[in-house]
Amino acid sequence: MSGLPCREDVIGEFNWLGEEIVGLGDVECPQRLERFRGILGDFDGVTAMKYLASKGLLVNRVGDLSSDFSTPYVMVHSPPWGVGTGIINGVQVGSREVRAKILTFRPKVVFHGHSEFQGVGQLGETRVVSVGLAELGFYVRYEGEGKFSFQRLPGSSKGSSWI
């Protein structure tokens, strides 16, 4: 998940899932999410950072996912520049640094946040996956070894009362 403000309705939906949650940044109230751990994003405040660090929930590896490009399956906050999987307010966004790391380390799959929509792109031999904006109910269920499925919270379809 990525991009979740302190909205009790959406947080409640994620907690209701009863699954481990790995955040890819910009999660404002990680202390309200059950079974949460993650990496930091561009807009994570000092409070969120201190909370995650003090509880040992700030991670660089979860299963076979790493944030330091030490595994074939990588989780980062920012999308790589020029792939088209990072969209905010209709504008393509991305990081040249993340792009360079992908081209250097050549992981099989990179999962990223910092995008409103879910999608898949390609950069060289690497599959690039946008997990989408958690505030809109988007998330990815990761099964390991690069296998995943796009998910959306049941109450988040268009026309829902909380979007």
C-alpha positions as CSV (number, residue, x, y, z in Angstrom):
1,M,0.0,0.0,0.0
2,S,1.0,3.6,-0.5
3,G,-0.6,7.0,0.0
4,L,-2.9,6.7,3.0
5,P,-4.0,9.7,5.0
6,C,-5.4,9.4,8.5
7,R,-8.9,8.4,7.3
8,E,-10.5,6.1,9.8
9,D,-12.9,4.6,7.3
10,V,-10.2,3.5,4.9
11,I,-7.9,2.4,7.8
12,G,-10.8,0.3,9.2
13,E,-11.2,-1.4,5.8
14,F,-7.5,-2.3,5.6
15,N,-7.6,-3.6,9.2
16,W,-10.7,-5.6,8.5
17,L,-8.6,-7.6,5.9
18,G,-6.6,-9.1,8.7
19,E,-3.5,-9.3,6.5
20,E,0.1,-8.2,7.0
21,I,0.4,-4.7,5.4
22,V,3.7,-3.5,3.9
23,G,3.7,0.3,3.2
24,L,5.6,1.8,0.4
25,G,5.5,5.3,1.9
26,D,3.2,8.2,2.5
27,V,1.2,6.4,5.1
28,E,0.3,9.2,7.6
29,C,-1.0,7.1,10.6
30,P,0.9,3.8,10.6
31,Q,0.2,3.4,14.3
32,R,-3.5,2.9,13.5
33,L,-2.9,0.0,11.0
34,E,-2.7,-3.5,12.5
35,R,0.1,-5.7,11.3
36,F,1.8,-2.8,9.5
37,R,5.5,-2.2,8.6
38,G,7.1,-0.4,5.7
39,I,9.5,2.0,4.1
40,L,9.3,5.8,4.0
41,G,8.0,8.0,1.3
42,D,8.3,11.6,0.2
43,F,5.5,12.9,2.4
44,D,6.0,10.8,5.6
45,G,6.3,13.1,8.6
46,V,8.8,12.9,11.4
47,T,6.1,11.4,13.7
48,A,5.5,8.5,11.3
49,M,9.2,8.0,10.9
50,K,9.9,8.0,14.6
51,Y,7.0,5.7,15.3
52,L,8.1,3.1,12.7
53,A,11.7,3.3,13.9
54,S,10.9,3.0,17.6
55,K,8.7,0.0,17.0
56,G,11.1,-1.8,14.6
57,L,8.6,-1.5,11.8
58,L,10.8,0.5,9.4
59,V,12.1,-2.2,7.1
60,N,14.4,-2.7,4.1
61,R,13.4,-6.4,3.6
62,V,10.1,-8.3,3.9
63,G,10.3,-11.9,2.7
64,D,11.9,-11.9,-0.7
65,L,11.2,-8.1,-1.2
66,S,14.0,-5.6,-0.5
67,S,14.2,-1.8,-0.7
68,D,18.0,-1.8,-1.2
69,F,17.9,-3.8,-4.5
70,S,19.6,-6.8,-2.8
71,T,16.9,-9.3,-4.1
72,P,15.3,-9.9,-7.5
73,Y,12.0,-8.4,-6.1
74,V,12.2,-4.8,-5.0
75,M,9.9,-2.3,-3.2
76,V,10.5,1.4,-3.5
77,H,8.4,4.5,-2.9
78,S,8.9,6.4,-6.1
79,P,8.3,5.1,-9.6
80,P,11.1,5.1,-12.1
81,W,11.2,8.0,-14.4
82,G,9.8,7.5,-17.9
83,V,8.0,4.2,-17.5
84,G,4.5,5.7,-17.2
85,T,3.4,3.9,-14.0
86,G,3.6,6.9,-11.8
87,I,0.7,9.3,-12.2
88,I,-0.3,12.1,-9.8
89,N,-3.2,14.4,-10.8
90,G,-2.8,13.4,-14.4
91,V,0.9,14.1,-14.5
92,Q,3.6,11.5,-15.0
93,V,6.0,11.5,-12.1
94,G,9.1,9.4,-11.5
95,S,12.6,9.3,-10.1
96,R,15.8,9.3,-12.2
97,E,17.6,7.7,-9.3
98,V,15.2,4.7,-9.1
99,R,15.4,4.3,-12.9
100,A,19.2,4.2,-12.7
101,K,19.1,1.6,-9.9
102,I,16.8,-0.6,-11.9
103,L,19.0,-0.4,-15.0
104,T,22.1,-1.1,-12.8
105,F,20.8,-3.9,-10.6
106,R,18.2,-5.3,-13.1
107,P,15.7,-6.8,-10.6
108,K,12.9,-9.0,-12.0
109,V,10.1,-6.9,-10.5
110,V,9.9,-3.5,-8.8
111,F,6.8,-2.5,-6.8
112,H,6.3,1.2,-6.2
113,G,4.0,3.7,-4.6
114,H,3.6,7.4,-5.3
115,S,0.9,6.9,-8.0
116,E,-2.8,7.2,-8.0
117,F,-3.4,4.2,-10.3
118,Q,-2.4,0.5,-10.4
119,G,-0.5,-0.5,-13.5
120,V,2.3,-2.5,-15.0
121,G,5.2,-1.2,-17.1
122,Q,8.5,-2.4,-18.3
123,L,12.0,-1.0,-18.0
124,G,14.6,-3.2,-19.7
125,E,14.1,-6.7,-18.3
126,T,12.4,-5.4,-15.2
127,R,8.6,-5.5,-14.7
128,V,7.5,-2.3,-12.9
129,V,4.3,-2.4,-10.8
130,S,2.4,0.5,-9.4
131,V,0.4,-0.5,-6.3
132,G,-2.0,2.4,-6.6
133,L,-3.3,4.9,-4.0
134,A,-4.4,3.3,-0.8
135,E,-6.8,6.2,-0.1
136,L,-8.7,5.0,-3.2
137,G,-8.7,1.4,-1.9
138,F,-6.0,0.2,-4.2
139,Y,-3.4,-2.3,-2.9
140,V,-1.4,-5.3,-4.2
141,R,-1.5,-8.8,-2.6
142,Y,2.0,-10.2,-2.9
143,E,2.5,-14.0,-2.9
144,G,6.3,-14.1,-3.2
145,E,8.7,-14.7,-6.0
146,G,7.3,-11.7,-7.9
147,K,3.8,-13.1,-8.0
148,F,1.1,-10.6,-7.2
149,S,-2.5,-9.6,-7.9
150,F,-4.1,-6.1,-8.0
151,Q,-6.8,-5.7,-5.3
152,R,-9.3,-3.0,-4.3
153,L,-11.1,-2.7,-1.0
154,P,-14.8,-3.7,-1.3
155,G,-16.2,-0.3,-0.2
156,S,-14.0,1.7,-2.6
157,S,-15.7,1.2,-6.0
158,K,-16.7,4.4,-7.9
159,G,-19.6,6.0,-6.2
160,S,-18.8,4.7,-2.8
161,S,-19.5,7.0,0.1
162,W,-15.9,7.2,1.2
163,I,-14.1,8.1,-2.0
